[in-house]
Amino acid sequence: MGRYLVTGGAGYVGSHVVLALLDRGDEVVVLDNLRQGHRCAVMTGAELVVGDLAERAVVREVLAGWRFDGILHFAALSLVGESMREPLRYIAENVGNTLWLAEEAVKAGVMRFVLSSTAALFGMPQRVPIDEDESKDPVSAYGESKLMAERGLEWADRCLGLRSAALRYFNAAGADPGGRLGEDHDPETHLIPNAVNAVLGLGPPLTIFGTDYDTPDGTAIRDYVHVSDLADAHLRVLDRLKDGPSCRYNVGSGTGASVLEVIAAVERAAGRPVPHVLGPRREGDPAVLVASNARLRRDTGWAPKLGALDDIVGTAYAWRARNPKGYRGTMAEAVA
Ligand code: UDP
C-alpha cells in the first residue's frame, strides 16, 4: 500500500494508471487542470485536485497536504502537430512543469518519480526494434520536450538523489477491459479511435496516411500497446524504484501492425467495413516503429497480457460503442 500523486490523472493513460493503483489498494491524489482531461475519468476512490502545475503554490500545497510515496507525472501538452506550430510553448511548459515538480518533490521528501515519456524522442530511428540505446534525435518539439525532461531528471538524480523512471510509450491504445474507462481526445488524431469513430458513424471516413511505404502492404507499421498493459508497466517501475536505480524503458508490445491490419481488426470488432479514403503520407511519419521491450521484461517481469491486436481494438470499440459521446455523454461532465 502506498500513496501516490498522479498529475494528469484525468487523461487517457493517467486515468488507466489511477485505476490500476486503486485496484491494488493504493491511495491516489490526482492533480489535473481538466483542460484535456475529464472529471469522469477520475475513478471513485481517488481524490481530485483541479489545478495547474504551472502554479507552484498549488503544487506545494498538494505536496504539503499528503505524505506521498511517489509521483507519476502525466500532465503535459502532447499533440505532435501543435508542437511544431508552438515549439517554445511545448518545450517551456513540458520541461518547466516536469522540473518544477521534481524540485518541489525533493523539497517535500518524495524521492520516487515516474515520467510519462514517448517513442517520439527517437525521431527517425535507424534500427528496428528500437531499444533504449538507440540514438535520440527528435523530429518534433514534443519529442524534444520529453527528451529534455528526461535529461533534467537525470540531473535531479545525480545531484539531488531523486530516483526516476521514464517510460517511452509507443502507440498506447485500447480501453479498460472492464469498460470503466476509454480514450476521448479532442481533437482526436490517433488511428484506432478515428477508425472506430468512422465505423460507428461518429466521425468522418478514416484517411489512410500513405500507401506507398516500404512495408508489405504499403501502409505504415506501428507498435500498439494496450493501455492497461501500459498501466501495469507503471506500477512495476514504481515498485522497482523503491530499491532500484533510475531507469528508462521503451514500452511496446514488440510487434508491429500496419494501418490496413488495424482497419481489418476494427472491421472484425464491428462486423462491418470501415469507411475510408486514401491520402498522402503525414509529414514526419516513419515507415516502421516497433519497440524492443526486452529491458522492461528482464528488469520488471512485465509482459503484455492484452497484446493481441483484437484485444486492443476490441476494447477500444466496445467503450466507444457504449459511450458514443465519450465522457461528454456522462452526467457529471455535462454539468462541469
Ligand atoms: N494514421 C492514419 N490515419 C489517421 C491517423 C493515423 O493513417 O487518421 C496512421 C499514421 O500515419 C501512423 C499510424 O496510423 O502511421 C498511427 O498513427 P497515430 O496518430 O495513431 O500514432 P503515432 O504513431 O503518430 O504516434
Residues whose N, C-alpha, C, O or C-beta is under 5 A from the ligand:
A	BS01	UDP	T189 H190 L191 I192 N194 T207 I208 F209 A220 R222 V259 R282 D285
